[in-house]
Structure formats: C-alpha cells, structure tokens
C-alpha cells in the first residue's frame, strides 16, 4: 500500500519516514509546494528511501563519486527524473540527512539536480576532512609537556630534551632521562585533580625512579601564552640550538595530535606552585600489584582502568631532580 502527502515544506522528518519504514508501507513526500520541477522524498516498498528530482530537457543526470550512493534515471508519469538511492541500509539515517540537504538546494536555492548533489557532497566532504583540533584537555596537556621540555633543555640541552620526550604510543611515561622517568599532569582546575590512564602510568619501569610533575594553568588574558605561541617558541629554540632535532620534535607534536595549522587563541599562565613528587608508596595511586591480588576470574573481567587523583594538599619534594625545579611556559 502506498500513499502521497501534500507538499508543505522542503524537508522530511525522520520520525515520519521511520513510521512508514517500520510499517513496510511506501509513500511519497512532495517537497516543492510551488510550480516548478518536482522534488519527491520517497519511502520505497523494500524499506529504503530515495530522492526523486525532475530533470529538465537539457539537464544531465548527476554522477555520484560516492560508492554507497547510486544515481539512476527513471520515468515517473512521463517525467524524466533522477533517483538517488543508498546501497547499504545500515547508513539509512545518515542518507536521510543527505537527501534533505540536496532537496533544500534544489527547492530553496533553485539549483539543478546535478549542482545540488555535487555541492552537497563537496560541502560534507570539506566538513569531514577538516583537520581535527585538539580538545581542551589535550591542549592543556601539551602545554604542560612543552613546559617540562623547556625546563629539561635549561638544565641539559635541546638535543637531550627532545630525545627524552617519548612517543605517546611507545612508552607509559612522558619523558625518559638516563637516571629517571617523568610523568607530567596538567590541569586548569583550582584543585589539583588529575586523571590517570591505566595502571602503568604511575608505575616505575624496571625499578627506574619515576617523578610526577603536577602543573596548574589559569587563563592569562593579554599577558598569557597561547599553545601555538609556545610551540613556535620551542621550535625556534630547537632550530637555533639543535637543528637536527627539529624533525623529531615535529614528530612528537604530530603524535600528540598537533597540526601546524591548528588555531587556538586561548591564553594561559602558570600558577606559581608546581608540584614535583617521587612516585612511591606515599603517592595515592592504583598499581599492577593491586590488580594482581584479585582472583584470576575477576582480573579477566577488568578491561581498562582510569581514575582521578587529588593532589591539592600534597607538598612538593624538597630535592627534586635539577631539571624539575624551574618551570615556565615557553
């Protein structure tokens, strides 16, 4: 059984479409309520959807660059029309949005079917291919790591500092020096809250000393530093002092999601009391040993561990490593 609706607007509600799909009933929603080429949103007999666009005598059939969208020519009551269909039903809801976007360009903006389809595809492709920007947590975390990198270079040199900065995919900790490892946690909250990812992030490796650096940032107004400014400052210093290390620095940035065209105008300053702690039994943390103490049947059910610690009232070590005593945003 099929039906046809009166033309009211150049948009079809998914709620209405879903009703007919569930009922297995075909229907047609005319989307043009004025005189002009027909535009019909169609729910088909086989529980799918399509868009029918009337083609003028000299208008060509749109060509689809999308493997999942098929466009063919049909005749409907003697009218030549382009039919847009989907080849994979699991994307039906998303295809619905695409069809409405194409229909809107035809009805509201008087585009031809070919123009409407290709403009929609280009616009959606540009949106989906736009480089991802770092979220707020990742930006703050990168600022913290650049601050520690800058401190390591002050004590050692830029070549050593860049070599110590580890890939996030290669190790548990952010920096590895010959004598110790460093984990950096940065927050913009008033309390010193930090999220720990996994049991290994606050666990020394092979009995090597591990130090935790806790940094707090606050929005700095015109006197603050943006993340792009900090990245540029560090990169310039490396280029002057250790040119061979620039490529490794860029690689580390890319591994953390940074792109050279990243736009970020938030300005930050550092709160005056960084915290540097040895990772030992006095530090509140979850360890692999705690998990190992559970029965095997329980351990096998734990897929991942993420938790938050509050170090607000902790006092910094009286004797931190020399390279972890003077922090400033680059």
Buried (B, 14 or more C-beta within 10 A) or exposed (E): EEEEBEBEEBBBEBEBBBEBBEEEBBBBBBBBEEEEBBBBBBBBEEBBBBBBBBBEEEBEBBEBEBEEBEBEEEEBEEEBBBBBBBEEEEEBEEBBEBBBBBBBBBBEEEBBBBBBBBBBBEEBEEEEEEEEBBEEEBBBBBBBBBBBBBBBBBBBBBBBBBBBBBEBEEEBBBBBBEEBBBBBBBBBEEEBBBEBEBBBBBBBEEEEBBBBBBBBBEEBEEEBBBBBBBBEBBBEBBEEEBEEBBEBBBEBBEBBBBEEEBEBEBBBBBEEEBBBBBBEEEBEBBBEEEEEEEEEEEEEEEEEBEBEBEBEEBEBBEEBBEBBBEBEBB
